[in-house]
Amino acid sequence: MAKKQVANPDKTEPNKNNNKANPNVALGFVQQTQEELKKVVWPSRQQLISESAAVILMVTLVATTISLVNKLFSWGALKVF
């Protein structure tokens, strides 16, 4: 038989039922978010344009390939059935 684990009253657990907003927690979150955003290396305009064009091109090529394969299988299914 498995032993039942009894909660240790010496350990303090955070109050999970406390739904009130804590301004210190919110302020700390905003400050940490600002610090992390300062570490971000933003792309130049040229990088943004070239990488966006590459993504758009790849999405177009994959969509076209999927469409052609779909039409091929549809044509094959009509011939078989």
Beta strands, then each sheet from edge to edge (+ up, - down):
end
